[in-house]
């Protein structure tokens, strides 16, 4: 899995925003606010990662149980795919 380069993560104050780039500006009306976990996963997806790698990284970074991390990563990845912002 890897994110597409149509969005840029920009930190503004204490918020992490996904801002559309290029032609994607026409498709989106606004920006997307990510929480700390979403921002962390987005950064990891700059290069090809497996689902397991993402889950393990979330477990290590946020000290959460593997099942909880897997559910959160699955939800986030599914949302990215549904929006067309990531390839599986």
Residue pairs with C-beta under 8 A, 6 or more apart in sequence:
1 45
1 48
1 49
1 50
1 51
1 54
1 77
1 86
1 87
1 88
2 45
2 46
2 47
2 48
2 49
2 86
2 87
3 42
3 45
3 46
3 80
3 85
3 86
4 84
4 85
4 86
4 87
5 21
6 20
6 21
6 22
6 23
6 24
6 85
7 18
7 19
7 20
7 21
7 24
7 32
7 85
8 18
8 19
8 21
9 16
9 17
9 18
9 19
9 34
9 39
9 42
9 43
10 16
10 17
10 18
10 19
11 17
15 33
16 33
16 34
16 35
16 36
16 38
16 39
16 42
17 31
17 32
17 33
17 34
18 31
18 32
18 33
18 34
18 42
18 85
19 31
20 27
20 28
20 31
34 42
37 58
37 62
37 72
37 76
38 76
40 57
40 58
40 61
40 62
41 54
41 57
41 58
41 73
41 76
41 77
44 53
44 54
44 57
45 54
45 80
45 86
51 70
51 73
51 74
51 77
54 73
54 77
55 66
55 69
55 70
55 73
58 64
58 69
58 72
58 73
59 65
59 66
59 69
62 69
64 72
77 86
77 88
80 86
81 87
81 88
